[in-house]
């Protein structure tokens, strides 16, 4: 049987990933057990959910196929997050780049991988842990740097420098997590600055939306809009399902503003869009959340890089 740890490092190098981080990720996912299954339905050594496995052409029963798909998925997440391993791993675990800030399980997952903590000493994640019947092997010997050292010396400059403090925050201060493809909803109270400072997601009418968008929708509701959100925040897997269904217009997975939460990314599809557009045009939010109109009649977002 192949040395799966060696294979993980070989495949990581193939896709120009950090081999140590990738090996620890697979350790956190399944303990390198090719037959692992989680209660949430994740399968195989890399704990792919079925929809994501299909999107990446992964045979979850084949550990080499799974490792290759996991490396490609992590590589694509790194591209989407500007090289941030913390955000890329967070997407892999919770479907959200900011999950390590607001979902305790995802925060723990990122700590274990970037900090080199043994998976045996940390609680399993809700969507990636093997079932209780799967024995966890001892953690690999790894002289990995601490998370703070990683951020200071190799993490993406600027955007990640505050991650160590964020991860060190007492779990009691973190919002409660709820199961779901898009992860937990975080309640935010936000007003627009330049640019809007709210990050993560919030709920409006029971639907997840980018937190910076919620105040605009609340304003419109208070000023006569009676519509609702048909579709808000989407995980990569959500967008993949929509795109593969043939619905158009639909952005390619990984490029949709529905997958983003940090301004200027973020989008919502709504009912009674003309009324919402009319109200927002006269509001403080009119230049932030704009109607796509004929381009996509239900869609609102902040256009950037020539796209909605």
Secondary structure by P-SEA (a helix, b strand, c coil): ccaaaaaaaaaaaaacccaaaaaaaaaaaccccccccccccccccccccaaaaaaaccccccaaaaaaaaaaaaaaaaaaacccaaaaaaaacccccccccccaaaaaaaaaacccccccccccccccccccccccccccccccccaaaaaacccccccccaaaaaaacccccccccccccccbbbbbbccccccccccbbbbcccccccccaaaaaaaaaaaccccccccccccaaaaaaaaaacccccccccccccccccccbbbbbbcaaaaaaaaaaacccccccccccccccccccccccccc
